[in-house]
């Protein structure tokens, strides 16, 4: 059994708790608090702790052109301009309006780990980043009046391009799936 897995799971849970605390959600007066981005220093501290746990990752290698210098994954932390396209038909107008996704996401990369955060209603996800750029990340949080929801991101980060599928579950009409594509800003 990999002894690092419990620590990585603990750090992921801690990051989700921090994201939930920082997301604000509702101000309690019916207005929404749009400050859902986790402070960069908090994400960096959590990722450094995960790195210290020994979840190492080898450098990314471009198999198609060995002479081309690949963009190191660790250099890609920062803001990504993204486009969300819903695959799900959302008929409820309130749900559709509540799911207006941000134009930018903050991504922090550690050794074998990744955290993806954005303004509400994006639910922060954390997880693994493999040497070839494959991402598998999950998170939990709230979106306005819909209570506790879960989210996942499955995709890749290759040559400064983020692509994948972002899924939010726990909504009244079921899961909502988005195709996500973006580039390092």
C-alpha positions as CSV (number, residue, x, y, z in Angstrom):
1,X,0.0,0.0,0.0
2,X,1.2,3.5,-0.9
3,X,1.7,5.3,2.4
4,X,1.5,8.7,0.7
5,X,-2.1,8.2,-0.4
6,X,-3.7,9.0,3.0
7,X,-1.7,12.3,3.2
8,X,-2.7,13.3,-0.4
9,X,-6.3,12.5,0.5
10,X,-6.1,14.6,3.7
11,X,-4.5,17.5,1.8
12,X,-7.2,17.3,-0.9
13,X,-9.9,17.4,1.8
14,X,-8.1,20.3,3.5
15,X,-8.0,22.2,0.3
16,X,-11.7,21.6,-0.3
17,X,-12.4,22.9,3.2
18,X,-10.3,26.0,2.6
19,X,-12.1,26.5,-0.8
20,X,-15.5,26.2,0.8
21,X,-14.5,28.7,3.6
22,X,-13.1,31.1,1.0
23,X,-16.0,30.8,-1.5
24,X,-18.4,32.9,0.6
25,X,-21.4,31.7,-1.3
26,X,-24.3,33.8,0.0
27,X,-24.0,36.9,2.1
28,X,-27.0,35.8,4.1
29,X,-29.1,38.7,2.7
30,X,-30.0,37.1,-0.6
31,X,-27.0,38.5,-2.5
32,X,-24.2,36.4,-3.7
33,X,-20.5,36.8,-2.6
34,X,-18.4,36.6,-5.8
35,X,-15.1,36.1,-4.0
36,X,-14.5,32.4,-4.5
37,X,-10.9,32.3,-5.6
38,X,-8.7,30.8,-3.0
39,X,-5.7,32.9,-2.0
40,X,-2.7,31.8,-4.1
41,X,-0.5,31.5,-1.0
42,X,-3.0,29.0,0.5
43,X,-2.9,26.8,-2.6
44,X,0.8,27.0,-2.9
45,X,1.3,26.0,0.8
46,X,-1.0,23.0,0.4
47,X,0.8,21.9,-2.8
48,X,4.2,22.2,-1.2
49,X,3.0,20.0,1.6
50,X,1.8,17.4,-1.0
51,X,5.2,17.7,-2.7
52,X,7.0,17.0,0.6
53,X,4.9,13.8,0.9
54,X,6.8,12.5,-2.1
55,X,4.2,12.5,-4.8
56,X,6.9,13.1,-7.4
57,X,6.3,13.5,-11.1
58,X,8.8,13.1,-14.0
59,X,9.2,15.8,-16.5
60,X,6.8,15.9,-19.5
61,X,8.3,14.5,-22.7
62,X,7.1,15.3,-26.2
63,X,7.2,11.8,-27.9
64,X,6.3,13.2,-31.3
65,X,9.4,15.5,-31.5
66,X,12.2,14.7,-29.2
67,X,14.1,17.8,-30.3
68,X,11.3,20.1,-29.2
69,X,11.7,21.3,-25.6
70,X,8.5,20.5,-23.8
71,X,6.9,23.1,-21.5
72,X,7.5,21.9,-18.0
73,X,4.3,21.3,-16.2
74,X,5.6,23.1,-13.1
75,X,5.9,26.3,-15.0
76,X,2.2,26.4,-15.9
77,X,0.8,27.6,-12.6
78,X,-1.2,30.7,-13.1
79,X,-4.3,32.1,-14.7
80,X,-5.9,30.3,-17.7
81,X,-8.4,31.8,-20.0
82,X,-11.1,29.2,-20.5
83,X,-14.3,28.5,-22.3
84,X,-17.0,26.3,-20.8
85,X,-19.5,24.6,-23.2
86,X,-22.4,22.8,-21.6
87,X,-23.0,19.3,-22.9
88,X,-26.1,19.0,-20.7
89,X,-29.5,20.5,-21.5
90,X,-30.4,22.7,-18.6
91,X,-34.1,23.6,-18.9
92,X,-34.5,25.2,-15.5
93,X,-33.7,28.9,-16.0
94,X,-32.6,29.4,-12.4
95,X,-30.1,26.6,-12.6
96,X,-28.8,27.8,-16.0
97,X,-28.2,31.3,-14.5
98,X,-26.6,29.9,-11.4
99,X,-24.1,28.0,-13.6
100,X,-22.6,30.9,-15.4
101,X,-19.0,29.7,-15.4
102,X,-16.0,32.1,-15.1
103,X,-13.8,33.1,-18.1
104,X,-10.6,32.4,-16.1
105,X,-9.4,29.7,-13.8
106,X,-6.4,29.8,-11.4
107,X,-4.3,26.7,-11.6
108,X,-1.5,25.7,-9.3
109,X,0.7,22.7,-10.0
110,X,2.8,20.8,-7.5
111,X,4.8,17.6,-7.9
112,X,2.1,15.3,-9.2
113,X,-0.7,17.4,-7.8
114,X,-3.0,20.1,-9.2
115,X,-5.6,22.6,-7.8
116,X,-8.0,24.4,-10.1
117,X,-10.0,27.3,-8.7
118,X,-12.2,30.0,-10.1
119,X,-14.9,32.5,-9.1
120,X,-18.4,31.2,-8.2
121,X,-20.1,29.1,-9.2
122,X,-16.9,27.1,-10.1
123,X,-16.3,24.5,-7.4
124,X,-12.5,24.1,-6.7
125,X,-11.1,20.7,-7.5
126,X,-7.8,19.1,-6.5
127,X,-6.2,15.9,-7.6
128,X,-3.5,14.3,-9.5
129,X,-1.5,15.4,-12.5
130,X,0.4,12.7,-14.2
131,X,3.7,13.2,-16.0
132,X,2.0,13.1,-19.4
133,X,-0.4,15.9,-18.3
134,X,-3.5,13.8,-17.5
135,X,-5.6,15.4,-14.8
136,X,-8.1,13.7,-12.4
137,X,-9.5,16.1,-9.8
138,X,-12.5,16.3,-7.5
139,X,-14.0,18.8,-5.1
140,X,-17.1,19.8,-3.1
141,X,-18.8,23.1,-2.4
142,X,-22.0,25.1,-2.6
143,X,-23.6,27.0,-5.4
144,X,-26.1,29.6,-4.2
145,X,-29.3,27.9,-3.0
146,X,-28.4,24.4,-4.2
147,X,-26.5,23.3,-1.1
148,X,-23.6,21.0,-1.0
149,X,-22.5,19.8,-4.5
150,X,-19.6,17.8,-5.9
151,X,-17.5,18.5,-8.9
152,X,-14.9,16.6,-10.9
153,X,-12.5,17.5,-13.7
154,X,-11.0,14.8,-16.0
155,X,-8.7,16.0,-18.8
156,X,-5.2,17.1,-19.6
157,X,-2.7,20.0,-19.5
158,X,-0.3,19.7,-22.4
159,X,1.7,22.4,-24.0
160,X,0.0,25.1,-21.9
161,X,-3.5,24.0,-23.2
162,X,-6.1,22.8,-20.7
163,X,-8.8,20.5,-22.0
164,X,-11.3,18.3,-20.3
165,X,-14.7,17.7,-18.8
166,X,-16.0,19.5,-15.7
167,X,-19.0,17.8,-14.1
168,X,-21.2,19.2,-11.3
169,X,-23.4,16.6,-9.5
170,X,-26.2,17.0,-6.9
171,X,-28.3,19.6,-8.8
172,X,-32.1,19.1,-8.9
173,X,-32.1,17.9,-12.5
174,X,-29.0,15.8,-12.2
175,X,-25.4,16.2,-13.3
176,X,-24.4,19.1,-15.5
177,X,-21.4,18.4,-17.8
178,X,-19.2,21.0,-19.4
179,X,-16.5,20.7,-22.0
180,X,-13.6,22.9,-21.0
181,X,-10.8,24.3,-23.1
182,X,-8.3,27.0,-22.3
183,X,-4.8,28.3,-22.5
184,X,-2.2,29.7,-20.2
185,X,-2.8,33.5,-20.0
